[in-house]
Amino acid sequence: VSWMARSLITSTAFSIVGNSCKFITIIINCLIWENHASPTGLACLSVCLVSAFFYEQAPPRVASPSQKGPSPSAVALTPVPEQDNAGEES
């Protein structure tokens, strides 16, 4: 069923459905069993699920011209200064 859902909805919607199922499972487990988890554990788990809900992927970086450096064609066309061979011993 999971693979069929992935093909029918977006990845963001699939993540939200997955987190919703986890949250519902936790609530059901707390209602069924008395010693399921401590209040501290449930609070930490809630923070993790809320953080996952608000997570957004960072946008791609756009390099500024100053960060790119010289292009390979500009480096290839740059003249190399000639060295003075006077004073060197053979």
VOBADREN-597798 format. One record per atom (N, C-alpha, C, O): x, y, z negated; atom name; residue number from 1; residue in one letter. Coordinates in pm, whole numbers, padded with zeros to 5 digits. Atoms other than C-alpha are relative to their C-alpha. Layout:
<pts>
PT      u      v      w at   i aa
PT      X      Y      Z CA NUM  A
...
</pts>
This chain:
<pts>
PT      u      v      w at   i aa
PT  00083 -00118  00000  N   1  V
PT  00000  00000  00000 CA   1  V
PT  00088  00125  00000  C   1  V
PT  00054  00226  00063  O   1  V
PT -00089 -00115  00010  N   2  S
PT  00290  00233 -00081 CA   2  S
PT  00055  00041  00137  C   2  S
PT  00061  00160  00168  O   2  S
PT -00056 -00032 -00132  N   3  W
PT  00440  00208  00269 CA   3  W
PT -00107  00059  00092  C   3  W
PT -00077  00146  00173  O   3  W
PT  00108 -00054 -00081  N   4  M
PT  00103  00276  00430 CA   4  M
PT -00028  00145 -00041  C   4  M
PT -00052  00230  00044  O   4  M
PT  00023 -00136  00049  N   5  A
PT  00055  00585  00210 CA   5  A
PT  00110  00093  00048  C   5  A
PT  00083  00209  00081  O   5  A
PT -00111 -00083 -00047  N   6  R
PT  00401  00713  00308 CA   6  R
PT -00018  00042  00145  C   6  R
PT  00020  00153  00183  O   6  R
PT  00018 -00034 -00142  N   7  S
PT  00308  00703  00675 CA   7  S
PT -00121  00091  00022  C   7  S
PT -00132  00154  00128  O   7  S
PT  00122 -00078 -00019  N   8  L
PT -00025  00879  00619 CA   8  L
PT  00006  00141 -00059  C   8  L
PT -00067  00229 -00015  O   8  L
PT -00007 -00131  00066  N   9  I
PT  00075  01173  00394 CA   9  I
PT  00143  00051  00003  C   9  I
PT  00236 -00023  00035  O   9  I
PT -00134 -00061  00001  N  10  T
PT  00368  01412  00364 CA  10  T
PT  00080 -00050 -00119  C  10  T
PT  00024 -00107 -00213  O  10  T
PT -00085  00046  00110  N  11  S
PT  00662  01337  00138 CA  11  S
PT -00031  00076 -00129  C  11  S
PT -00021  00019 -00238  O  11  S
PT  00036 -00078  00119  N  12  T
PT  00559  01617 -00099 CA  12  T
PT -00127 -00055 -00063  C  12  T
PT -00134 -00072 -00185  O  12  T
PT  00125  00056  00052  N  13  A
PT  00208  01478 -00132 CA  13  A
PT  00024 -00138 -00061  C  13  A
PT -00037 -00173 -00162  O  13  A
PT -00031  00132  00054  N  14  F
PT  00352  01130 -00185 CA  14  F
PT  00066  00011 -00137  C  14  F
PT  00037 -00069 -00227  O  14  F
PT -00065 -00021  00130  N  15  S
PT  00572  01260 -00469 CA  15  S
PT -00102  00042 -00106  C  15  S
PT -00096 -00003 -00220  O  15  S
PT  00103 -00044  00095  N  16  I
PT  00273  01430 -00631 CA  16  I
PT -00089 -00117 -00039  C  16  I
PT -00124 -00132 -00157  O  16  I
PT  00081  00118  00031  N  17  V
PT  00066  01111 -00605 CA  17  V
PT  00078 -00093 -00093  C  17  V
PT  00021 -00148 -00188  O  17  V
PT -00082  00087  00085  N  18  G
PT  00354  00912 -00757 CA  18  G
PT  00010  00052 -00143  C  18  G
PT -00002 -00026 -00237  O  18  G
PT -00007 -00057  00135  N  19  N
PT  00392  01152 -01051 CA  19  N
PT -00135 -00005 -00069  C  19  N
PT -00142 -00025 -00191  O  19  N
PT  00134  00009  00059  N  20  S
PT  00016  01155 -01104 CA  20  S
PT -00027 -00141 -00051  C  20  S
PT -00083 -00159 -00159  O  20  S
PT  00018  00139  00043  N  21  C
PT  00011  00774 -01121 CA  21  C
PT  00080 -00029 -00127  C  21  C
PT  00033 -00099 -00216  O  21  C
PT -00081  00020  00121  N  22  K
PT  00294  00780 -01377 CA  22  K
PT -00068  00063 -00120  C  22  K
PT -00074  00003 -00228  O  22  K
PT  00065 -00069  00110  N  23  F
PT  00109  01033 -01589 CA  23  F
PT -00124 -00075 -00047  C  23  F
PT -00148 -00088 -00167  O  23  F
PT  00120  00077  00035  N  24  I
PT -00215  00832 -01577 CA  24  I
PT  00037 -00130 -00071  C  24  I
PT -00031 -00170 -00166  O  24  I
PT -00046  00123  00065  N  25  T
PT -00025  00514 -01667 CA  25  T
PT  00041  00026 -00144  C  25  T
PT  00011 -00054 -00233  O  25  T
PT -00043 -00034  00136  N  26  I
PT  00128  00685 -01971 CA  26  I
PT -00121  00024 -00089  C  26  I
PT -00124 -00022 -00203  O  26  I
PT  00120 -00026  00080  N  27  I
PT -00211  00808 -02090 CA  27  I
PT -00073 -00130 -00032  C  27  I
PT -00116 -00149 -00146  O  27  I
PT  00068  00128  00025  N  28  I
PT -00366  00461 -02050 CA  28  I
PT  00077 -00082 -00104  C  28  I
PT  00017 -00141 -00193  O  28  I
PT -00080  00075  00096  N  29  N
PT -00075  00300 -02238 CA  29  N
PT -00013  00057 -00141  C  29  N
PT -00017 -00019 -00238  O  29  N
PT  00017 -00061  00133  N  30  C
PT -00112  00550 -02524 CA  30  C
PT -00137 -00031 -00059  C  30  C
PT -00151 -00042 -00180  O  30  C
PT  00133  00032  00049  N  31  L
PT -00483  00473 -02547 CA  31  L
PT -00014 -00147 -00038  C  31  L
PT -00090 -00180 -00129  O  31  L
PT  00012  00144  00025  N  32  I
PT -00437  00094 -02541 CA  32  I
PT  00084 -00044 -00119  C  32  I
PT  00034 -00115 -00207  O  32  I
PT -00091  00045  00106  N  33  W
PT -00135  00046 -02771 CA  33  W
PT  00029  00113 -00097  C  33  W
PT  00045  00229 -00057  O  33  W
PT -00024 -00101  00103  N  34  E
PT -00077  00225 -03099 CA  34  E
PT  00147  00041 -00006  C  34  E
PT  00176  00159 -00025  O  34  E
PT -00143 -00030  00014  N  35  N
PT  00304  00203 -03103 CA  35  N
PT  00068  00007  00137  C  35  N
PT  00175 -00051  00157  O  35  N
PT -00056 -00006 -00137  N  36  H
PT  00367  00286 -02738 CA  36  H
PT  00127  00085  00004  C  36  H
PT  00231  00037  00049  O  36  H
PT -00115 -00090 -00002  N  37  A
PT  00601  00585 -02777 CA  37  A
PT -00017  00104 -00110  C  37  A
PT -00127  00133 -00156  O  37  A
PT  00005 -00103  00104  N  38  S
PT  00694  00849 -03031 CA  38  S
PT -00046  00133  00064  C  38  S
PT -00037  00151  00185  O  38  S
PT  00039 -00131 -00054  N  39  P
PT  00561  01203 -02996 CA  39  P
PT  00118  00073  00067  C  39  P
PT  00099  00143  00166  O  39  P
PT -00119 -00062 -00062  N  40  T
PT  00917  01321 -02922 CA  40  T
PT  00027 -00060  00137  C  40  T
PT  00058  00012  00232  O  40  T
PT -00020  00066 -00128  N  41  G
PT  00951  01064 -02645 CA  41  G
PT -00104  00044  00103  C  41  G
PT -00071  00065  00220  O  41  G
PT  00105 -00046 -00091  N  42  L
PT  00617  01167 -02495 CA  42  L
PT  00023  00145  00043  C  42  L
PT -00004  00181  00157  O  42  L
PT -00029 -00139 -00035  N  43  A
PT  00719  01535 -02510 CA  43  A
PT  00113  00008  00103  C  43  A
PT  00105  00084  00199  O  43  A
PT -00111  00002 -00095  N  44  C
PT  01049  01462 -02332 CA  44  C
PT -00045 -00052  00136  C  44  C
PT -00006  00001  00240  O  44  C
PT  00052  00054 -00125  N  45  L
PT  00871  01254 -02072 CA  45  L
PT -00089  00101  00072  C  45  L
PT -00085  00112  00194  O  45  L
PT  00085 -00104 -00059  N  46  S
PT  00618  01533 -02018 CA  46  S
PT  00084  00110  00064  C  46  S
PT  00051  00161  00170  O  46  S
PT -00090 -00101 -00057  N  47  V
PT  00902  01782 -01964 CA  47  V
PT  00057 -00049  00133  C  47  V
PT  00065  00027  00229  O  47  V
PT -00055  00056 -00124  N  48  C
PT  01053  01550 -01702 CA  48  C
PT -00103  00000  00113  C  48  C
PT -00071  00036  00226  O  48  C
PT  00104  00004 -00104  N  49  L
PT  00723  01506 -01517 CA  49  L
PT -00039  00139  00046  C  49  L
PT -00063  00160  00165  O  49  L
PT  00032 -00138 -00038  N  50  V
PT  00646  01879 -01524 CA  50  V
PT  00113  00059  00084  C  50  V
PT  00087  00130  00181  O  50  V
PT -00114 -00048 -00078  N  51  S
PT  00998  01955 -01399 CA  51  S
PT -00002 -00059  00141  C  51  S
PT  00027  00010  00238  O  51  S
PT  00008  00063 -00132  N  52  A
PT  00954  01706 -01115 CA  52  A
PT -00111  00063  00083  C  52  A
PT -00099  00073  00205  O  52  A
PT  00110 -00063 -00071  N  53  F
PT  00625  01876 -01026 CA  53  F
PT  00042  00134  00060  C  53  F
PT  00003  00168  00171  O  53  F
PT -00039 -00133 -00044  N  54  F
PT  00787  02220 -00997 CA  54  F
PT  00129  00001  00082  C  54  F
PT  00173  00108  00126  O  54  F
PT -00125  00006 -00076  N  55  Y
PT  01102  02101 -00817 CA  55  Y
PT -00023  00039  00145  C  55  Y
PT -00121 -00002  00207  O  55  Y
PT  00001 -00036 -00141  N  56  E
PT  01170  02256 -00477 CA  56  E
PT  00141 -00017  00054  C  56  E
PT  00238  00016 -00014  O  56  E
PT -00131  00016 -00061  N  57  Q
PT  01453  02173 -00242 CA  57  Q
PT  00053  00138  00037  C  57  Q
PT -00021  00223  00086  O  57  Q
PT -00062 -00128 -00032  N  58  A
PT  01697  02459 -00195 CA  58  A
PT  00001  00021  00151  C  58  A
PT  00021 -00074  00226  O  58  A
PT -00005 -00025 -00144  N  59  P
PT  01682  02628  00144 CA  59  P
PT  00144 -00013  00051  C  59  P
PT  00238  00007 -00026  O  59  P
PT -00136  00014 -00052  N  60  P
PT  01980  02568  00375 CA  60  P
PT  00073  00134 -00002  C  60  P
PT  00013  00240  00019  O  60  P
PT -00080 -00122  00005  N  61  R
PT  02262  02818  00342 CA  61  R
PT  00029  00049  00142  C  61  R
PT  00051 -00029  00234  O  61  R
PT -00038 -00062 -00126  N  62  V
PT  02328  03060  00623 CA  62  V
PT  00133  00069 -00024  C  62  V
PT  00141  00162 -00105  O  62  V
PT -00132 -00057  00020  N  63  A
PT  02696  03143  00649 CA  63  A
PT  00006  00139  00061  C  63  A
PT -00038  00160  00173  O  63  A
PT -00017 -00134 -00052  N  64  S
PT  02775  03510  00685 CA  64  S
PT  00124  00004  00089  C  64  S
PT  00210 -00083  00076  O  64  S
PT -00116 -00006 -00090  N  65  P
PT  03026  03618  00953 CA  65  P
PT  00133  00007 -00075  C  65  P
PT  00233 -00043 -00024  O  65  P
PT -00125 -00009  00074  N  66  S
PT  03287  03695  00686 CA  66  S
PT  00043 -00134 -00057  C  66  S
PT  00162 -00154 -00084  O  66  S
PT -00033  00131  00056  N  67  Q
PT  03271  03338  00554 CA  67  Q
PT  00039 -00100  00108  C  67  Q
PT  00100 -00202  00077  O  67  Q
PT -00026  00097 -00106  N  68  K
PT  03302  03168  00891 CA  68  K
PT  00148 -00007  00038  C  68  K
PT  00197 -00114  00070  O  68  K
PT -00139 -00001 -00044  N  69  G
PT  03660  03276  00970 CA  69  G
PT  00006  00011  00151  C  69  G
PT -00098  00019  00216  O  69  G
PT -00012 -00014 -00144  N  70  P
PT  03798  03302  01321 CA  70  P
PT -00047 -00124  00073  C  70  P
PT -00033 -00236  00024  O  70  P
PT  00045  00113 -00080  N  71  S
PT  03651  03086  01591 CA  71  S
PT  00121 -00068  00063  C  71  S
PT  00224 -00003  00081  O  71  S
PT -00114  00070 -00060  N  72  P
PT  03877  02820  01748 CA  72  P
PT  00046  00063  00130  C  72  P
PT  00165  00062  00160  O  72  P
PT -00041 -00064 -00125  N  73  S
PT  03872  03003  02082 CA  73  S
PT  00078  00127 -00026  C  73  S
PT  00170  00158  00049  O  73  S
PT -00073 -00122  00033  N  74  A
PT  03988  03326  01918 CA  74  A
PT  00140 -00033 -00048  C  74  A
PT  00235  00040 -00020  O  74  A
PT -00131  00041  00048  N  75  V
PT  04274  03141  01750 CA  75  V
PT  00086 -00043  00118  C  75  V
PT  00206 -00014  00121  O  75  V
PT -00076  00049 -00116  N  76  A
PT  04378  02980  02080 CA  76  A
PT  00045  00115  00089  C  76  A
PT  00148  00104  00154  O  76  A
PT -00034 -00112 -00087  N  77  L
PT  04382  03316  02260 CA  77  L
PT  00087  00105 -00067  C  77  L
PT  00129  00200 -00002  O  77  L
PT -00082 -00096  00071  N  78  T
PT  04580  03502  01995 CA  78  T
PT  00146 -00018  00043  C  78  T
PT  00200 -00128  00032  O  78  T
PT -00139  00015 -00043  N  79  P
PT  04930  03577  02129 CA  79  P
PT  00092 -00024 -00120  C  79  P
PT  00073  00034 -00227  O  79  P
PT -00097  00030  00104  N  80  V
PT  05217  03438  01925 CA  80  V
PT  00118  00096  00020  C  80  V
PT  00174  00103  00129  O  80  V
PT -00112 -00093 -00015  N  81  P
PT  05485  03700  01855 CA  81  P
PT  00130 -00076  00028  C  81  P
PT  00156 -00182 -00029  O  81  P
PT -00128  00064 -00032  N  82  E
PT  05824  03617  02005 CA  82  E
PT  00099  00028 -00111  C  82  E
PT  00101  00136 -00169  O  82  E
PT -00100 -00015  00105  N  83  Q
PT  06106  03561  01759 CA  83  Q
PT  00130  00046  00064  C  83  Q
PT  00164  00008  00176  O  83  Q
PT -00130 -00049 -00046  N  84  D
PT  06437  03737  01795 CA  84  D
PT  00106 -00106 -00032  C  84  D
PT  00129 -00137 -00149  O  84  D
PT -00102  00104  00020  N  85  N
PT  06706  03474  01846 CA  85  N
PT  00139  00057 -00020  C  85  N
PT  00233 -00020 -00037  O  85  N
PT -00132 -00060  00018  N  86  A
PT  06993  03723  01808 CA  86  A
PT  00045 -00022 -00144  C  86  A
PT -00034 -00006 -00236  O  86  A
PT -00054  00020  00133  N  87  G
PT  07215  03647  01513 CA  87  G
PT -00006 -00143 -00046  C  87  G
PT  00048 -00176 -00151  O  87  G
PT  00004  00140  00038  N  88  E
PT  07141  03279  01505 CA  88  E
PT  00122 -00070  00058  C  88  E
PT  00165 -00040  00169  O  88  E
PT -00112  00077 -00049  N  89  E
PT  07430  03039  01537 CA  89  E
PT -00049 -00122  00072  C  89  E
PT -00149 -00182  00033  O  89  E
PT  00039  00116 -00076  N  90  S
PT  07413  02762  01793 CA  90  S
PT  00068 -00122 -00050  C  90  S
PT  00047 -00231  00003  O  90  S
</pts>
